[in-house]
Amino acid sequence: MSLTNLSQAPLGKASSYVDQYDARLLFPIPRAEKRAEIGVTTSMPFFGADMWTAFEVSWLNPRGKPQLALAHITVPCESPNIIESKSLKLYLNSLNNTAFADIEAVAAQIKRDLGAAVWQGASVQGAVGVRLVDPSLFDAQPIHELDGLSLDRLDIDCTRYAPAPDLLHTEMDSAPVSEVLVSNLLKSNCLVTGQPDWGSVQISYSGQAINQEGLLQYIVSFRNHNEFHEQCVERIFMDIWTRCQPIRLAVYARYTRRGGLDINPYRTSYPAALPANIRTARQ
């Protein structure tokens, strides 16, 4: 299935909400076509995952009493597919009037279904991570902004609102640095509906110093760009990787939720533990 098949997806269409379990509602979208646009065709130059938070998860216990939880979902970037977000919302809502023995049974079912969807078509099947947070633990869920030096402090002119990798450059003859830079000014639009996607981005790297003014202008240049969250982060990673040639690079974005879901992609040039899936104030 290619991006040309997005016309079959539920995104941007009026939908009937099914309240009985139906895994067929999940709509996988291959990563390959968009990756080819940024030069990723064979071996991937990054590791990482897409970390989802689902805020609207509910089901029935064996006595018919509604239960609810938050869901933390981790999709490895090695999987051949992403899940179209509205289809995930519809799938999760199909649990609403479905009885499960306990919260562990719900997590296991979601894990099986999402794993089958994101690894569909792969010669080697992997898994996804699913963790459900019981309401008794809601009060302990933290809020924390991305750590790093804020690029938004810079007083700059911004005139370009489509991805402009030529804005990226390193400081000539600079000593190697290791730094973490953040911005809350990332905005793009949904590839299908054009709805705005608001995000914050953290860029960690080691190597020749990246010009911070150009980097912020580059981040702002995504403002009118239509692409899914995962695709935007991979584009940012590849543009910095190829134009600035850092020794190490990690790009992490946290997007505000829509439809009870937020998506937080992380890509790194080296094997590393995933960031804790902690929401920001805007999420």
Order of alpha helices (4+ residues) and beta strands (2+ residues): beta-alpha-beta-beta-beta-alpha-alpha-beta-beta-beta-beta-alpha-alpha-beta-beta
